[in-house]
Amino acid sequence: MFRIGQGLDFHRLETNETRPLILGGAVIDSEYALIGHSDADIVIHALADAILGAMGLGDIGQYFPDTDPSLKNMDSKLILQKTLDLAKEKNFSLVNIDCTLIGERPKIAPHRIKIQSSLSNLLGLPEDCVSVKATTTEKMGALGRTEGLGASCVVLLQKN
């Protein structure tokens, strides 16, 4: 049995050289940072939501609410690990993932392989089963004005 899940996440961007920009578990050299309760890793948030969705288990807000002060500045890799643990408990394994970053800045192309490699390592998947790409909004809307960045991820799970 196979299951498909889709996740989507957005965070506001700020110019902040003291807060790291983290995408897919990789620290990206950038003048920008994402604002959030956790480390604001939109790729991992969208990915975790996709995995949870494929299993019918809701979203990360149910497991890691942004109203919980103990989770402030949490490393999103812990969110992903909890999600992968739930998948394992339900006898699911990841087949492949496809993630798209949405926004004007920062440019993703110079960092794409670093993000892909990070996700491959975190997920225990071969790099050819991890897709990372990016698109702009052609300068339309809040993302087009570089007010934020979004991520969309699709996953395929297989019942073991």
N, C-alpha and C positions, 0 to 999 in steps of 0.2 A: 504494500500500500504506500502511495506517495501523498504528500501534502504540500501545498504551496502556501506561503505566507508573504505578506507585504507590510512593510513598515515605513513610516514617514516621520521626520523630525526637523524642526527649525529652531534656531537660536539667533538672538541678536548678536551683531558683531560690534566690537569696539576696537579702537586703536589703543593697545596696551602692551607695552614691551616687557612688563613684569609678569603677566599671566601667559602661560604657554597656550598655543593653539594645538589642540590634539584632535586628530582625525583618524579613525580606525585604529586607535591605540598608538599611533605614531605622533611624535612631537614634530611639528612643522615649523621651520624657521620662517617667521612672519611678523610683521608689525601688528597684525590683527590677532584678536583673541575672541572666543565665543563666551557670551555671558550666560551663566546658568547656575542652578543650585549645586549641581555636581561639577565635574570638570568640563561639562557641556560637549562631550564627544558625540556629535550628531550622527556620525556613521554607526557607532556602536549602539546608540539609542534606537535608531531605525532598524538595525539588524536584530537587536534583541526583541523589538516589537514584532518583526516579521516572523521570528522563530516562535514566539509565544502565540501569535495569531495562527500560524500553521497548525498548532496543537490545540487551538481553541481555549487558550489559557489567559485571555485578556491582554493587558499591556504592562509596560514596566512601571507605570504609575501605581498599579495595584501592589507591586512588590517593593518599590522604592519611591514612596511619595515625596514630592518636593516640599511638602509641609513638615517633614521630619528633620528637625535641626541636627540630629546625629549623622545625617547623610550629607551635610554641607561639604562641598568640595570633594565628594566621593570620586574615586577612580572608577571610571565607567567599565574598565576591564572586569571589575567585581560584578557588575550588572550582567555582563556577558557570561561570566563563569557560572553565576546562579542560573541563568537561562539555559546554558548548556547542561548543567546538572539536572534541571527539570526535564530536558529533552531525553537525557540518558535514563532517568527514572521512568519515563513513559515509553522507553524502548525506541526512540527515534534517533537517527543520525543524519547529519547534514550531507547532502549530495553536492550542492553548489550554491553560491550566492552571487547576486548581481546588484551592485550599489552604484547610484548616480548622485553626485554632489551637484547642487543647484545654486548658482550665484555668480556674481561678476568677479569678486575678489575674495580671497587670494586666488591666483591662478593655480589650478590643481595639476596641470600637466607635469610640471617639474617635480611633483611629489607623488605622483600616481603609483610608481613602482614601490616606493617606500611604504605607502598605505597598503597596497596589495600584499606586500611581503609581511607586514605586521599582522594583517588579518589572517593570512595563511597560517602564520605561526600560532596565533591565538586560537584558531579554529581547528588546527591539526588537519588542514586540507591542502592538497597540492595547489600551487599558485595558478594552475590553469583551471581550477574550480572556483577561483575568486576573481570576480570582475569588478574593477573600479574605473569609473569614468566621470566626466563632468559636462555640464552644459550651463549656459547663461540664460538669462531671461530677456536678452537683447535690450538691457537697460530699462526694462519695464518694471514698475512696482517697487516695493521695498527692497527686494533682493537686487533689483537692477540699480538701485541707488546705494548699494553696498551697506544696507542697514542690517542685513542678516545673511545667513547661509542655511541651506536646506540639504537634506539627504533623504533619498528613497532607496530602500533595499528590498529585494525579492529573494526568497530562499526556497529551495526544494529539500524537503525532508523525506526520508525513507524509514518505514517501520522495520525494525530489525527482526 
